Amino acid sequence: MSPLRSNEKKQIPIKDGLFTTPLSPVAQVRLMGSKCKNCSEVSLGKGQTCANCGGVNLEEIPLSRRGKLWTYTVIRHKPPGDYKGPEPFVPFGLGLVEIPEGIRVLSPIQCDLERMKVGMELEIEVFPLYTDENQNEVMAFRFRPV
């Protein structure tokens, strides 16, 4: 791994344990999951305890890059709080994406709002959401049509 040049930004995940590493090239980054060795429940991110059975015997697994839109809504007003999206605010789709591992991931959907439909094939996109106070690119994810 080469050292950063003075003009290169470091990329960090929006939440620890959410992505496979390294975060570059972004086209190869996947969401991480946890799979319970007791009951086979899969959850998003690196977990310590199974939400289904309470077991602590979990393994980390990379999740599929593709899924299907299970349901969605359109966010037409800027969310309250510390919103980090584009300014001025642009309405966006927010959906549950069902992935082959059997879970549904809540995610922004990068798509023309008129084209969104339940069942459409989607693929994850990892992207820089904002630059933090230390000049790190904070990496987030969304899904977009295949």
C-alpha positions as CSV (number, residue, x, y, z in Angstrom):
1,M,0.0,0.0,0.0
2,S,1.5,3.3,-1.0
3,P,1.6,6.3,1.4
4,L,-0.8,9.1,0.8
5,R,0.4,12.0,-1.2
6,S,-0.2,15.4,0.4
7,N,-3.2,16.1,-1.9
8,E,-4.8,12.7,-1.4
9,K,-7.7,12.3,1.0
10,K,-8.0,9.4,3.4
11,Q,-11.2,7.4,3.0
12,I,-13.0,6.3,6.2
13,P,-16.3,4.5,6.6
14,I,-19.4,6.3,7.9
15,K,-19.6,3.5,10.5
16,D,-16.9,1.1,11.6
17,G,-17.5,-2.5,10.6
18,L,-19.9,-1.6,7.8
19,F,-17.7,-2.2,4.8
20,T,-15.1,-4.7,3.5
21,T,-11.6,-3.1,3.5
22,P,-9.8,-1.5,1.9
23,L,-12.2,1.2,0.7
24,S,-10.4,1.5,-2.6
25,P,-11.2,0.7,-5.3
26,V,-14.8,1.5,-4.3
27,A,-16.2,-0.7,-7.1
28,Q,-15.0,-3.7,-5.1
29,V,-16.2,-2.7,-1.7
30,R,-19.1,-4.7,-0.2
31,L,-21.2,-4.3,2.9
32,M,-20.2,-6.5,5.8
33,G,-22.6,-8.7,7.7
34,S,-22.6,-11.0,10.7
35,K,-23.9,-14.6,10.5
36,C,-24.9,-16.4,13.7
37,K,-23.3,-19.9,13.9
38,N,-26.2,-21.0,16.1
39,C,-29.3,-20.0,14.2
40,S,-27.8,-18.7,10.8
41,E,-29.4,-15.3,11.3
42,V,-27.7,-12.6,9.1
43,S,-27.5,-9.0,10.1
44,L,-25.9,-5.9,8.7
45,G,-22.4,-4.9,10.0
46,K,-20.0,-6.5,12.4
47,G,-22.1,-7.6,15.3
48,Q,-21.3,-9.0,18.8
49,T,-24.6,-10.6,19.6
50,C,-27.3,-12.3,17.4
51,A,-30.5,-10.2,17.4
52,N,-32.5,-13.4,16.8
53,C,-31.2,-15.9,19.4
54,G,-28.8,-13.8,21.6
55,G,-25.9,-16.0,20.6
56,V,-22.4,-14.6,20.6
57,N,-20.8,-17.1,18.1
58,L,-20.9,-14.8,15.0
59,E,-18.8,-14.9,11.8
60,E,-18.2,-11.9,9.6
61,I,-19.3,-12.3,6.0
62,P,-19.2,-10.0,3.0
63,L,-22.7,-9.4,1.7
64,S,-23.9,-9.5,-1.9
65,R,-23.5,-6.3,-4.0
66,R,-26.9,-6.8,-5.7
67,G,-30.4,-7.1,-4.5
68,K,-34.0,-6.2,-5.3
69,L,-36.1,-3.3,-4.2
70,W,-38.6,-4.7,-1.7
71,T,-40.4,-1.4,-0.9
72,Y,-39.6,2.4,-1.0
73,T,-40.7,5.9,-0.2
74,V,-39.6,9.3,-1.5
75,I,-38.1,11.7,1.0
76,R,-39.3,15.1,-0.2
77,H,-38.1,17.3,2.7
78,K,-34.7,17.7,4.2
79,P,-34.3,15.3,7.2
80,P,-33.9,17.0,10.6
81,G,-30.6,17.0,12.4
82,D,-27.1,16.8,11.1
83,Y,-28.0,16.1,7.4
84,K,-24.9,15.5,5.3
85,G,-26.5,15.2,1.8
86,P,-26.4,17.6,-1.1
87,E,-27.2,21.3,-0.6
88,P,-29.6,22.5,-1.7
89,F,-31.7,19.5,-0.7
90,V,-32.7,17.2,-3.5
91,P,-35.6,14.7,-3.0
92,F,-34.4,11.1,-3.0
93,G,-35.7,7.5,-2.8
94,L,-35.3,5.5,0.4
95,G,-35.9,1.8,0.2
96,L,-35.5,-1.6,1.6
97,V,-33.2,-3.7,-0.6
98,E,-33.6,-7.4,-0.2
99,I,-30.2,-9.2,-0.7
100,P,-29.6,-12.9,-1.2
101,E,-28.4,-13.4,2.3
102,G,-32.0,-13.0,3.5
103,I,-31.9,-9.5,5.0
104,R,-33.3,-6.2,3.9
105,V,-31.1,-3.2,4.0
106,L,-32.5,0.3,4.4
107,S,-30.7,2.5,1.9
108,P,-31.0,5.6,-0.2
109,I,-31.8,4.7,-3.8
110,Q,-29.9,6.6,-6.5
111,C,-32.4,6.6,-9.3
112,D,-34.9,8.9,-11.2
113,L,-37.8,8.9,-8.8
114,E,-40.2,8.1,-11.7
115,R,-38.3,5.0,-12.5
116,M,-38.3,3.4,-9.1
117,K,-40.4,0.3,-8.8
118,V,-40.7,-2.6,-6.4
119,G,-38.7,-5.6,-7.7
120,M,-36.2,-3.6,-9.7
121,E,-32.6,-5.0,-9.6
122,L,-30.2,-2.8,-7.7
123,E,-26.4,-2.7,-7.0
124,I,-24.5,-1.1,-4.2
125,E,-22.5,2.1,-4.8
126,V,-20.0,3.2,-2.2
127,F,-19.3,7.0,-2.4
128,P,-17.8,9.9,-0.5
129,L,-20.8,11.5,1.4
130,Y,-18.8,14.4,2.8
131,T,-15.4,15.6,4.0
132,D,-14.9,15.7,7.7
133,E,-13.0,18.2,9.8
134,N,-9.7,16.2,9.4
135,Q,-10.2,16.3,5.6
136,N,-11.1,12.6,5.4
137,E,-13.6,11.5,2.8
138,V,-16.4,9.8,4.8
139,M,-17.7,6.9,2.7
140,A,-21.4,5.9,2.7
141,F,-23.5,3.6,0.5
142,R,-26.6,3.7,-1.6
143,F,-28.1,1.4,-4.2
144,R,-28.7,2.2,-7.8
145,P,-30.3,0.3,-10.8
146,V,-28.2,-2.4,-12.4
